[in-house]
Amino acid sequence: MNLALLLPGVFVLNLVCAVCIRIWPAIFLGHDMHLWLIAIQLVGFAGYLIYVVRFYVDLAPLIADAHREWHDTTNDRE
């Protein structure tokens, strides 16, 4: 999901924000509408960060089990 949806979504969001500011600079920069674009980007970043943290929290026990199994295997050889 990260590579298929989230990273392209963040890229497209940033691209849309840049295009909007380039096409309508008076609206976004003159009337402080760029703050809405910043808020949207912050919400998107927070959602992405939450996803990544949850993914690694779920992955951490598997890594610990594999690490423990790997060290138990090396101790059996000695």
C-alpha positions as CSV (number, residue, x, y, z in Angstrom):
1,M,0.0,0.0,0.0
2,N,2.9,2.3,0.8
3,L,4.5,2.2,-2.7
4,A,1.3,1.7,-4.6
5,L,-0.9,4.4,-3.1
6,L,0.6,6.6,-0.4
7,L,3.9,7.7,-2.1
8,P,2.2,8.5,-5.4
9,G,-0.6,10.2,-3.5
10,V,1.8,12.5,-1.6
11,F,3.6,13.3,-4.9
12,V,0.3,14.1,-6.7
13,L,-0.8,16.3,-3.7
14,N,2.4,18.3,-3.8
15,L,2.2,18.6,-7.6
16,V,-1.4,19.8,-7.4
17,C,-0.5,22.4,-4.8
18,A,2.4,23.7,-6.9
19,V,0.3,23.9,-10.0
20,C,-2.5,25.7,-8.1
21,I,-0.1,28.3,-6.8
22,R,1.5,28.7,-10.2
23,I,-1.8,29.1,-12.1
24,W,-3.6,31.3,-9.5
25,P,-0.9,33.1,-7.5
26,A,-3.1,36.1,-6.6
27,I,-5.7,33.8,-5.0
28,F,-3.3,31.6,-3.1
29,L,-0.6,34.0,-2.1
30,G,-2.6,37.2,-2.0
31,H,-5.6,36.0,0.0
32,D,-3.7,33.5,2.3
33,M,-5.3,30.5,0.6
34,H,-1.9,28.9,0.5
35,L,-2.4,28.1,4.2
36,W,-5.2,25.7,3.2
37,L,-2.8,23.9,0.9
38,I,-0.3,23.8,3.8
39,A,-2.9,22.4,6.1
40,I,-3.9,19.7,3.5
41,Q,-0.3,18.7,3.2
42,L,0.2,18.5,6.9
43,V,-2.9,16.3,7.3
44,G,-1.6,14.1,4.5
45,F,1.9,13.8,6.1
46,A,0.4,13.0,9.5
47,G,-1.7,10.2,7.9
48,Y,1.3,8.9,6.1
49,L,3.4,9.0,9.3
50,I,0.7,7.2,11.3
51,Y,0.6,4.5,8.6
52,V,4.4,4.0,8.6
53,V,4.6,3.9,12.5
54,R,1.8,1.3,12.7
55,F,3.5,-0.8,10.0
56,Y,6.7,-0.9,11.9
57,V,5.0,-1.5,15.2
58,D,3.4,-4.6,13.6
59,L,6.7,-5.6,12.0
60,A,8.9,-5.2,15.1
61,P,7.8,-8.5,16.8
62,L,8.6,-10.4,13.6
63,I,12.0,-8.9,13.5
64,A,12.6,-9.7,17.2
65,D,11.5,-13.3,16.6
66,A,13.8,-13.7,13.6
67,H,16.7,-12.1,15.5
68,R,16.1,-14.4,18.5
69,E,15.9,-17.5,16.2
70,W,19.1,-16.5,14.4
71,H,21.0,-16.1,17.6
72,D,19.7,-19.4,18.9
73,T,20.9,-21.1,15.8
74,T,24.4,-19.7,16.0
75,N,24.6,-20.8,19.7
76,D,23.7,-24.4,18.7
77,R,26.6,-24.6,16.4
78,E,29.1,-23.6,19.1
